[in-house]
Amino acid sequence: MTDEFAAYVGIDWADQKHDVALLPAGREKEEHRQLEQTPEAIDAWATELRQRFGGRPVAICLEQSKGGLIYALMKYEFLVLYPINPKQLACFREALAPSGSKDDPTDAGLALRLLVKHRDQLRPWHPDDAQTRLIRILAEDRRGLIAERTRLCNQLQDRLKQVFPLALEILGSLTTDLAAEFLARYSSFQELRQAKAEDIAALYRLHNLGPDKIQERLERIAAATPLTTDPALLSSGRLWVRSLATQLQALAEPLRQYDRQLADAMRLHPDATLFQSFPGAGDALAPRLLAAFGADRQRLENAAQMQSLSGIAPVTRRSGRTMSVLRRWACNKFLRQTFHEFAQHSLPRSVWDKAYYDLQRQRGKKHHAAVRALAFKWIRVLFRCWKQRLCYDELIYCARLLQRRSPLLAHIAASPNSTPPHHTTYA
């Protein structure tokens, strides 16, 4: 063990308290204690470490890369954090204790042992600058609100099919402000039929619907018949539809606030233009791509690291004469979702990637497997542009394909929908 660090610490964290195992450099006996999850207790402990070891670096291993504890520790410059995946510690525990026994102080000691004996297999965590962290947190939180909106819309659609299918015909997408306000006001077929046509038309006009469409929908409402007259279904359905519509209304303004803050944060970031240059990376996905790579160009050595970290790269298993290639499950789910969604959004906006996707489908891959293969290829392009601080240019990339005599060119030429590359940013 070298003396690069003055001490090594393993922490098993929890909501209320943390078990801590500490080993000063050059010592063999571990020290154990508990640390409360309060700002005062954490600050007192960090101050104690600073004074005890004269401000020299202290390495800390813990099972998280975000959360209250790591956010509290990152403000102390002498602490070097080594966050690990919970599965890493679980496998390490099982290797040393096959009985399956588990205890928080023991886990803290195992984290310490993993740090001391196998630090070359771990990577220290270097947080991005404040602006990049702000974009990442805003993007993650916004995506959480989008997921909540999707959940509510799915429930709403299911109930409308049962008691009020006409609403689905005259509203279209349930994610719009019009749909939420309409269903909060007219939560059943009966309420809609009793409403005045002028009031319905006024609501449509308020949300910028054209006169022709308004007239067509009013005629459809007048000619419609109810799906069911069961009073039990109608009574419960009306309450459930209104409840979900009200929740959707409540989400609308927070989402707009997130969009505004993300736009403001992106305007101040030096890499914003770079990630906005990619086809399909609009107002929602460009911040997520920026946050995925971060501002520190030394954090990643090659694109393969991001491909594995995000879960886009598959896992190969070999045993004897058998070999299987499987989807990677142990990964950052938000990163995987980011690259998957970006690849999917880029399909109608790039010539070569649509041809690449079609080629994967011709080889027998299903839709999502083909999108993952496309995301795998996009990560290499994203990494190169990020590393060299270059905006993406589809003409240059297609010229490189031509230079390498890529077999993809034949599929691009054969595509009936191929169009000249362009550089529009999409939302």
Secondary structure, DSSP 8 states (H G I E B T S, - for coil): --SSSSEEEEEE--SSEEEEEEEETT--S-EEEEEESSHHHHHHHHHHHHHHTTT--EEEEES-SSSHHHHHHTT-TTEEEEE--HHHHHHHHHHH-TT----HHHHHHHHHHHHHHSGGGS-------HHHHHHHHHHHHHHHHHHHHHHHHHHHHHHHHHH-HHHHHHH--TTSHHHHHHHHH--SHHHHHHS-HHHHHHHHHHTT--HHHHHHHHHHHHH---S---HHHHHHHHHHHHHHHHHHHHHHHHHHHHHHHHHHHHHT-TTHHHHHTSTT--TTHHHHHHHHH-S-TTS-SSHHHHHHHTT-S-EEEEETTEEEEE---SS-HHHHHHHHHHHHHHGGG-HHHHHHHHHHHHTT--HHHHHHHHHHHHHHHHHHHHHHT----HHHHHHHHHHTT-THHHHHHH-TT----------
